[in-house]
Amino acid sequence: MENALKNLFAVSDLRNRVLFTLALLGVYRIGSHVPTPGVNQEALRLFADQLAGTMFGLANMFTGGSLQRVTLFALGVMPYISSSIIIQLLTVVWPYLERISKEGELGRRKITQYTRYLTVVLAIVQSFGYAIWLESSANAPGGLPLVFNPGWGFRLMCVLTLTTGTMFVMWLGEQITERGIGNGMSLLIFAGIVVNFPTALLNTLDQMQTGQIGPLRILFLVAMAVVVIGAIIFVERGHRRITVQYAKRVVGRRQYGGSSTHIPLKVNTGGVIPVIFASSILSFFTMAAPLFEVGSWPRRAIDQVAYGMPLYNLLYVLGIIFFAYFYTSIIFNPDDVAENMRKYGGFVPGIRPGKRTAEYIDTILARITLVGAFYLAAVALLPELLITGFRVAPIPFIGERLDAILPSWFTQGMGVTFYFGGTSLLIVVGVAMDTVQQVESQLIMRHYDGFMKKTRIRGRRG
């Protein structure tokens, strides 16, 4: 990793990719400060403080504060992620999309185009619901209106502005993926989370100076963050090795094969994608809540999925487990691996080549994916439950006995929400590790190409 960082700007192509990625991330941050017409920004700042511990606060964290300020990029990449999930699910159950997905590069372009069309539809629905929510929220705590001129004019302007911003963000992410370094959509979410860290750190220090939160609790939170980061790095680098033996082959006077290697199966094959997918699905229902009247059965059902509710935590865990298996099945096919091994004379010791090898790999992959899914769910929920979950006092007898159960240094400032929870830490650390690994891969590939070029030149001269 040190050599990769040292040689980051030594290769011209890699340097251009990194600068291109940083430039587009800068454009994304500039657009995150362009306000939507007709919205009272001062009233929004006062009103948003009440929503820090809700699903709105979680979605706002993913967009880097754009949702709170109702800027051009308020919806961020969430509509695109939601449409990607829907298209991938339909690919499994719809024969037409399944056939297209197997047509190579042409099929991939068609599916990407369908994803873009669905992104526009979801962005329109979410932006319209967001406009209605702003109008229905009446006034901010200071008595200021959130919307200057509510009505269909504001709704159409909000839909047009936010939908256009979403499509531009989608284009930025695709350009970073193709011409930059790392996964563009993940890096945009990464930038949205990291950009607010200095402000959150300063706010936490101010709360400690005013006595709202004790220093021992700060140490507890920092220690927990260090433990979570260490656990993330440990599991992300963990893998299960499957030994593969290649039979000896004699071609002419040369002997090939006879070597032993292994197939590394990552414990968490899906990375941070299952967490992002699960969060995106739940945030979609929350953003659509203003479309229904208060007291109606759809609104009551959506309220049960609000951030911090038991049903939300349950669906979050189930969603992470489901998408962990689903995404792993998309990017890793045991049948193809077993067939390629059979073609080149490879076999797993003690397992017959072909179908039995595929079943053996699939069994191991299913077991370690379950471990990885539980790890993702634990990292995403456990810190929030330990740090902010105690604030949910409507449960009988919990609020009254809280002071007697927990020490005073921990309950002091219990209403203060720590900015970096398990979900944000998982995304930040996971995306950072994936990006660094891609930088290292680019460096290794270019060093290898340069060596082969010199070898060919020498051969011709000889």
ZAGU-618417 format. One line per field, with one value per residue (C-alpha): x, y, z; residue number from 1; residue in one letter. Coordinates in steps of 0.25 Angstrom, whole numbers, plus 5000, padded with zeros to 4 digits. Layout:
u c(X; ...)
v c(Y; ...)
w c(Z; ...)
seq c(NUM; ...)
type c(a; ...)
This chain:
u c(5000; 5011; 5018; 5005; 5003; 5017; 5016; 5002; 5007; 5018; 5010; 5004; 4991; 4989; 4991; 4981; 4971; 4973; 4972; 4960; 4953; 4956; 4951; 4938; 4937; 4939; 4928; 4919; 4922; 4920; 4906; 4903; 4902; 4893; 4880; 4866; 4858; 4846; 4852; 4855; 4869; 4870; 4857; 4862; 4875; 4866; 4856; 4867; 4872; 4859; 4862; 4876; 4872; 4862; 4863; 4863; 4876; 4882; 4879; 4884; 4897; 4898; 4896; 4906; 4896; 4889; 4876; 4875; 4879; 4869; 4880; 4882; 4887; 4878; 4874; 4888; 4891; 4879; 4869; 4880; 4883; 4869; 4867; 4879; 4873; 4860; 4866; 4875; 4864; 4856; 4867; 4865; 4850; 4848; 4853; 4854; 4864; 4871; 4873; 4878; 4888; 4895; 4897; 4911; 4914; 4902; 4893; 4900; 4898; 4883; 4881; 4889; 4879; 4867; 4874; 4875; 4860; 4856; 4865; 4857; 4844; 4848; 4855; 4841; 4834; 4843; 4845; 4830; 4828; 4839; 4832; 4819; 4827; 4833; 4819; 4813; 4823; 4818; 4827; 4841; 4843; 4846; 4832; 4839; 4832; 4840; 4834; 4832; 4821; 4815; 4807; 4808; 4818; 4828; 4825; 4828; 4841; 4845; 4843; 4850; 4862; 4864; 4862; 4872; 4882; 4880; 4883; 4895; 4900; 4898; 4906; 4917; 4917; 4918; 4929; 4937; 4936; 4940; 4951; 4955; 4959; 4949; 4934; 4928; 4914; 4922; 4932; 4920; 4914; 4928; 4930; 4916; 4919; 4934; 4931; 4923; 4933; 4940; 4928; 4922; 4936; 4935; 4921; 4925; 4936; 4927; 4917; 4928; 4932; 4918; 4916; 4905; 4914; 4925; 4939; 4938; 4927; 4935; 4946; 4936; 4931; 4945; 4949; 4937; 4940; 4954; 4949; 4939; 4949; 4959; 4948; 4944; 4958; 4960; 4948; 4949; 4963; 4958; 4956; 4954; 4964; 4960; 4972; 4973; 4982; 4986; 4990; 5003; 5002; 5013; 5012; 5024; 5036; 5031; 5023; 5012; 5003; 5006; 5005; 4996; 4989; 4976; 4963; 4961; 4947; 4945; 4936; 4929; 4929; 4918; 4926; 4918; 4907; 4897; 4897; 4895; 4884; 4877; 4878; 4873; 4861; 4857; 4859; 4850; 4838; 4841; 4843; 4829; 4822; 4817; 4809; 4799; 4790; 4794; 4785; 4783; 4787; 4799; 4804; 4803; 4810; 4822; 4823; 4826; 4838; 4843; 4858; 4860; 4847; 4848; 4842; 4852; 4864; 4858; 4856; 4870; 4876; 4868; 4871; 4886; 4885; 4877; 4886; 4898; 4894; 4888; 4900; 4909; 4901; 4903; 4918; 4922; 4917; 4922; 4918; 4927; 4938; 4937; 4936; 4948; 4956; 4952; 4956; 4970; 4972; 4969; 4962; 4959; 4966; 4956; 4945; 4941; 4942; 4930; 4916; 4922; 4932; 4922; 4913; 4925; 4929; 4915; 4913; 4926; 4922; 4908; 4914; 4924; 4914; 4904; 4916; 4919; 4904; 4903; 4916; 4910; 4897; 4905; 4914; 4902; 4893; 4901; 4908; 4895; 4887; 4898; 4900; 4887; 4877; 4876; 4869; 4857; 4849; 4835; 4838; 4831; 4841; 4853; 4854; 4851; 4862; 4873; 4880; 4880; 4886; 4896; 4907; 4906; 4917; 4910; 4896; 4901; 4897; 4889; 4881; 4894; 4895; 4909; 4911; 4919; 4911; 4913; 4907; 4916; 4928; 4926; 4924; 4936; 4946; 4940; 4941; 4955; 4960; 4954; 4960; 4974; 4973; 4970; 4981; 4991; 4985; 4987; 5002; 5005; 4998; 5006; 5019; 5017; 5013; 5026; 5034; 5028; 5031; 5046; 5046; 5040; 5050; 5062; 5057; 5056; 5070; 5076)
v c(5000; 5010; 5007; 5009; 5023; 5026; 5023; 5028; 5040; 5033; 5027; 5037; 5029; 5026; 5040; 5045; 5035; 5040; 5055; 5052; 5045; 5057; 5067; 5060; 5059; 5074; 5076; 5067; 5075; 5089; 5084; 5080; 5094; 5100; 5102; 5098; 5111; 5114; 5107; 5115; 5111; 5118; 5110; 5097; 5098; 5100; 5089; 5079; 5078; 5071; 5060; 5056; 5042; 5039; 5032; 5046; 5048; 5035; 5038; 5052; 5046; 5038; 5051; 5059; 5069; 5072; 5066; 5075; 5087; 5083; 5086; 5081; 5068; 5065; 5051; 5047; 5033; 5027; 5026; 5020; 5010; 5006; 5005; 4996; 4987; 4986; 4983; 4972; 4966; 4966; 4960; 4947; 4946; 4952; 4943; 4955; 4962; 4949; 4947; 4961; 4960; 4948; 4955; 4961; 4976; 4979; 4973; 4980; 4994; 4991; 4987; 5000; 5008; 5002; 5005; 5020; 5020; 5014; 5024; 5036; 5030; 5028; 5041; 5048; 5040; 5043; 5058; 5060; 5053; 5062; 5074; 5070; 5067; 5081; 5087; 5079; 5081; 5095; 5104; 5102; 5104; 5119; 5121; 5122; 5115; 5104; 5108; 5122; 5119; 5105; 5100; 5092; 5103; 5099; 5084; 5084; 5092; 5083; 5071; 5077; 5081; 5069; 5059; 5067; 5067; 5052; 5049; 5058; 5051; 5037; 5042; 5046; 5033; 5026; 5034; 5032; 5017; 5017; 5027; 5029; 5020; 5012; 5010; 5023; 5022; 5017; 5028; 5038; 5033; 5032; 5047; 5050; 5044; 5048; 5063; 5065; 5058; 5071; 5078; 5067; 5066; 5081; 5079; 5068; 5075; 5087; 5078; 5072; 5086; 5091; 5078; 5072; 5059; 5054; 5052; 5037; 5035; 5041; 5031; 5020; 5024; 5026; 5012; 5006; 5013; 5007; 4993; 4994; 4999; 4988; 4977; 4983; 4982; 4968; 4962; 4969; 4963; 4949; 4938; 4923; 4916; 4904; 4896; 4893; 4882; 4882; 4869; 4867; 4868; 4865; 4873; 4870; 4870; 4880; 4876; 4885; 4885; 4877; 4890; 4893; 4906; 4911; 4919; 4930; 4932; 4945; 4944; 4957; 4956; 4967; 4977; 4989; 4987; 4979; 4990; 5001; 4993; 4991; 5005; 5010; 5001; 5006; 5020; 5019; 5016; 5027; 5037; 5033; 5035; 5049; 5044; 5038; 5045; 5044; 5033; 5025; 5011; 5012; 5024; 5016; 5004; 5013; 5019; 5006; 5005; 5018; 5019; 5013; 5005; 4990; 4987; 4995; 4988; 4975; 4978; 4984; 4971; 4963; 4972; 4971; 4956; 4955; 4965; 4958; 4945; 4952; 4960; 4949; 4940; 4951; 4953; 4939; 4926; 4913; 4906; 4914; 4913; 4897; 4897; 4905; 4896; 4884; 4889; 4892; 4879; 4885; 4878; 4879; 4868; 4858; 4864; 4859; 4870; 4876; 4876; 4871; 4882; 4893; 4888; 4887; 4902; 4906; 4900; 4907; 4920; 4919; 4917; 4928; 4938; 4935; 4939; 4951; 4955; 4954; 4962; 4973; 4973; 4974; 4985; 4993; 4992; 4989; 5003; 5010; 5001; 5003; 5018; 5023; 5012; 5015; 5028; 5020; 5021; 5018; 5004; 5001; 5002; 5004; 5019; 5019; 5008; 5014; 5022; 5011; 5001; 5010; 5018; 5033; 5036; 5028; 5034; 5048; 5054; 5042; 5050; 5054; 5046; 5042; 5044; 5032; 5020; 5006; 5008; 5020; 5014; 5001; 5009; 5018; 5007; 4998; 5008; 5013; 4998; 4995; 5008; 5006; 4991; 4996; 5006; 4995; 4986; 4998; 4999; 4984; 4983; 4995; 4990; 4976; 4982; 4991; 4978; 4970; 4982; 4982; 4967; 4967; 4978; 4970; 4958; 4965; 4971; 4957)
w c(5000; 5003; 4990; 4983; 4989; 4987; 4972; 4970; 4962; 4955; 4944; 4935; 4932; 4946; 4950; 4940; 4945; 4959; 4956; 4947; 4959; 4968; 4958; 4957; 4972; 4973; 4962; 4971; 4983; 4976; 4971; 4985; 4989; 4978; 4984; 4978; 4975; 4984; 4997; 5009; 5013; 5027; 5031; 5026; 5035; 5047; 5043; 5039; 5053; 5057; 5047; 5051; 5057; 5046; 5032; 5026; 5034; 5029; 5014; 5017; 5021; 5008; 5000; 5008; 5013; 5000; 5004; 5016; 5008; 4996; 4986; 4972; 4976; 4987; 4983; 4980; 4975; 4982; 4971; 4962; 4972; 4974; 4959; 4958; 4969; 4962; 4948; 4954; 4961; 4948; 4941; 4950; 4948; 4934; 4923; 4913; 4922; 4925; 4911; 4908; 4920; 4913; 4900; 4904; 4903; 4895; 4905; 4916; 4909; 4907; 4922; 4926; 4917; 4924; 4937; 4933; 4929; 4942; 4949; 4943; 4947; 4962; 4962; 4958; 4968; 4980; 4976; 4975; 4989; 4994; 4989; 4996; 5009; 5009; 5007; 5017; 5028; 5030; 5037; 5043; 5059; 5057; 5050; 5036; 5024; 5017; 5004; 4999; 4989; 4991; 4979; 4966; 4961; 4973; 4971; 4956; 4958; 4969; 4961; 4949; 4957; 4966; 4954; 4945; 4957; 4959; 4944; 4945; 4957; 4950; 4938; 4948; 4954; 4941; 4936; 4949; 4947; 4933; 4933; 4947; 4959; 4967; 4966; 4963; 4971; 4983; 4983; 4982; 4994; 5001; 4998; 5003; 5017; 5018; 5015; 5028; 5037; 5041; 5044; 5052; 5060; 5063; 5068; 5077; 5083; 5086; 5092; 5101; 5105; 5109; 5117; 5108; 5106; 5116; 5112; 5116; 5106; 5095; 5099; 5098; 5084; 5079; 5084; 5078; 5065; 5065; 5068; 5057; 5047; 5051; 5050; 5036; 5031; 5037; 5031; 5017; 5015; 5020; 5010; 5009; 5000; 4992; 4987; 4973; 4967; 4952; 4945; 4938; 4922; 4912; 4899; 4890; 4899; 4909; 4922; 4927; 4939; 4952; 4960; 4972; 4974; 4981; 4978; 4989; 4993; 5000; 5013; 5009; 4994; 4992; 4999; 5004; 4992; 5001; 5011; 5001; 4994; 5007; 5011; 4998; 4998; 5012; 5009; 4996; 5005; 5014; 5003; 4997; 5010; 5008; 4996; 5005; 5015; 5030; 5037; 5024; 5024; 5015; 5023; 5036; 5029; 5025; 5039; 5044; 5035; 5040; 5044; 5058; 5058; 5061; 5048; 5041; 5048; 5044; 5030; 5029; 5034; 5025; 5013; 5016; 5016; 5003; 4995; 5000; 4994; 4982; 4978; 4981; 4971; 4961; 4961; 4964; 4957; 4962; 4950; 4941; 4951; 4951; 4936; 4934; 4944; 4936; 4923; 4928; 4935; 4949; 4960; 4975; 4983; 4987; 4978; 4964; 4953; 4947; 4954; 4968; 4968; 4965; 4976; 4986; 4983; 4984; 4997; 5003; 4996; 5003; 5017; 5016; 5010; 5022; 5031; 5023; 5023; 5038; 5039; 5030; 5039; 5052; 5047; 5041; 5054; 5066; 5068; 5066; 5076; 5086; 5084; 5080; 5082; 5097; 5093; 5089; 5102; 5098; 5102; 5116; 5128; 5119; 5120; 5135; 5138; 5129; 5139; 5149; 5138; 5131; 5138; 5139; 5129; 5118; 5120; 5121; 5108; 5103; 5093; 5086; 5073; 5069; 5054; 5050; 5052; 5047; 5033; 5030; 5035; 5027; 5014; 5017; 5020; 5010; 4998; 5003; 5003; 4989; 4983; 4989; 4983; 4969; 4970; 4973; 4962; 4952; 4957; 4956; 4942; 4936; 4942; 4936; 4922; 4922; 4925; 4914; 4904; 4908; 4906; 4892; 4888; 4893; 4886; 4872; 4873; 4877)
seq c(1; 2; 3; 4; 5; 6; 7; 8; 9; 10; 11; 12; 13; 14; 15; 16; 17; 18; 19; 20; 21; 22; 23; 24; 25; 26; 27; 28; 29; 30; 31; 32; 33; 34; 35; 36; 37; 38; 39; 40; 41; 42; 43; 44; 45; 46; 47; 48; 49; 50; 51; 52; 53; 54; 55; 56; 57; 58; 59; 60; 61; 62; 63; 64; 65; 66; 67; 68; 69; 70; 71; 72; 73; 74; 75; 76; 77; 78; 79; 80; 81; 82; 83; 84; 85; 86; 87; 88; 89; 90; 91; 92; 93; 94; 95; 96; 97; 98; 99; 100; 101; 102; 103; 104; 105; 106; 107; 108; 109; 110; 111; 112; 113; 114; 115; 116; 117; 118; 119; 120; 121; 122; 123; 124; 125; 126; 127; 128; 129; 130; 131; 132; 133; 134; 135; 136; 137; 138; 139; 140; 141; 142; 143; 144; 145; 146; 147; 148; 149; 150; 151; 152; 153; 154; 155; 156; 157; 158; 159; 160; 161; 162; 163; 164; 165; 166; 167; 168; 169; 170; 171; 172; 173; 174; 175; 176; 177; 178; 179; 180; 181; 182; 183; 184; 185; 186; 187; 188; 189; 190; 191; 192; 193; 194; 195; 196; 197; 198; 199; 200; 201; 202; 203; 204; 205; 206; 207; 208; 209; 210; 211; 212; 213; 214; 215; 216; 217; 218; 219; 220; 221; 222; 223; 224; 225; 226; 227; 228; 229; 230; 231; 232; 233; 234; 235; 236; 237; 238; 239; 240; 241; 242; 243; 244; 245; 246; 247; 248; 249; 250; 251; 252; 253; 254; 255; 256; 257; 258; 259; 260; 261; 262; 263; 264; 265; 266; 267; 268; 269; 270; 271; 272; 273; 274; 275; 276; 277; 278; 279; 280; 281; 282; 283; 284; 285; 286; 287; 288; 289; 290; 291; 292; 293; 294; 295; 296; 297; 298; 299; 300; 301; 302; 303; 304; 305; 306; 307; 308; 309; 310; 311; 312; 313; 314; 315; 316; 317; 318; 319; 320; 321; 322; 323; 324; 325; 326; 327; 328; 329; 330; 331; 332; 333; 334; 335; 336; 337; 338; 339; 340; 341; 342; 343; 344; 345; 346; 347; 348; 349; 350; 351; 352; 353; 354; 355; 356; 357; 358; 359; 360; 361; 362; 363; 364; 365; 366; 367; 368; 369; 370; 371; 372; 373; 374; 375; 376; 377; 378; 379; 380; 381; 382; 383; 384; 385; 386; 387; 388; 389; 390; 391; 392; 393; 394; 395; 396; 397; 398; 399; 400; 401; 402; 403; 404; 405; 406; 407; 408; 409; 410; 411; 412; 413; 414; 415; 416; 417; 418; 419; 420; 421; 422; 423; 424; 425; 426; 427; 428; 429; 430; 431; 432; 433; 434; 435; 436; 437; 438; 439; 440; 441; 442; 443; 444; 445; 446; 447; 448; 449; 450; 451; 452; 453; 454; 455; 456; 457; 458; 459; 460; 461; 462)
type c(m; e; n; a; l; k; n; l; f; a; v; s; d; l; r; n; r; v; l; f; t; l; a; l; l; g; v; y; r; i; g; s; h; v; p; t; p; g; v; n; q; e; a; l; r; l; f; a; d; q; l; a; g; t; m; f; g; l; a; n; m; f; t; g; g; s; l; q; r; v; t; l; f; a; l; g; v; m; p; y; i; s; s; s; i; i; i; q; l; l; t; v; v; w; p; y; l; e; r; i; s; k; e; g; e; l; g; r; r; k; i; t; q; y; t; r; y; l; t; v; v; l; a; i; v; q; s; f; g; y; a; i; w; l; e; s; s; a; n; a; p; g; g; l; p; l; v; f; n; p; g; w; g; f; r; l; m; c; v; l; t; l; t; t; g; t; m; f; v; m; w; l; g; e; q; i; t; e; r; g; i; g; n; g; m; s; l; l; i; f; a; g; i; v; v; n; f; p; t; a; l; l; n; t; l; d; q; m; q; t; g; q; i; g; p; l; r; i; l; f; l; v; a; m; a; v; v; v; i; g; a; i; i; f; v; e; r; g; h; r; r; i; t; v; q; y; a; k; r; v; v; g; r; r; q; y; g; g; s; s; t; h; i; p; l; k; v; n; t; g; g; v; i; p; v; i; f; a; s; s; i; l; s; f; f; t; m; a; a; p; l; f; e; v; g; s; w; p; r; r; a; i; d; q; v; a; y; g; m; p; l; y; n; l; l; y; v; l; g; i; i; f; f; a; y; f; y; t; s; i; i; f; n; p; d; d; v; a; e; n; m; r; k; y; g; g; f; v; p; g; i; r; p; g; k; r; t; a; e; y; i; d; t; i; l; a; r; i; t; l; v; g; a; f; y; l; a; a; v; a; l; l; p; e; l; l; i; t; g; f; r; v; a; p; i; p; f; i; g; e; r; l; d; a; i; l; p; s; w; f; t; q; g; m; g; v; t; f; y; f; g; g; t; s; l; l; i; v; v; g; v; a; m; d; t; v; q; q; v; e; s; q; l; i; m; r; h; y; d; g; f; m; k; k; t; r; i; r; g; r; r; g)
